[in-house]
Amino acid sequence: MPCKCGSSALRRQPLTMNRTRIVLAVKYAVYALVLLILYVLQTTPGLFAIRGITPILVVPAAIAIAMHEGELAGGFYGALAGLFCDMSGRVLFGFNGLFISFFCVVAGLLVIHLMHSNLRNCILFVAGTMLATSSLEFFFGYGIWGHENAWRIYVFLTLPTVLYTVIVSPLLFLIVRKFHRKAAKIIARD
């Protein structure tokens, strides 16, 4: 009897594996595209401004990705989000990339080993990340130079930006969670 090399049992395994790889590649490309779109939105003058304060949209998205995808993907997208922030920021290029990547890795590891991926934890991670990176940015940009009334920049610009970013973070978390679950369903169907 001739060998049935074209049987469905033999063809199914590679096709399923290729389909899973394609879905994962598309998912990670969509994450990068979303970060790029959020960067464009956050840097568009006056788009989300309230009294001159705009949110940093890429940081909550990167934290949400880290919470759903783990520390490796979180570190990568955290670095990407940080480099986007560096392109429009006042600090040395790579500063935000390094720190936001670090906080995304920490968030991913905490969700894997200690915490749950929920809205409350996302708000805490975003608040901690934004407060730490914004405070460091303020300290190295203004604090150590002894500028007169530098505290006003911190109180009236830095802290409202942190608060505005934390307020919009639940929306971005829910969008990332919905997309992550939809991709997981497609992969599980195979």
Helices and strands as residue ranges (DSSP letters): H 8-43, H 58-69, H 71-88, H 95-113, H 119-141, G 143-145, H 150-153, I 154-158, H 159-189
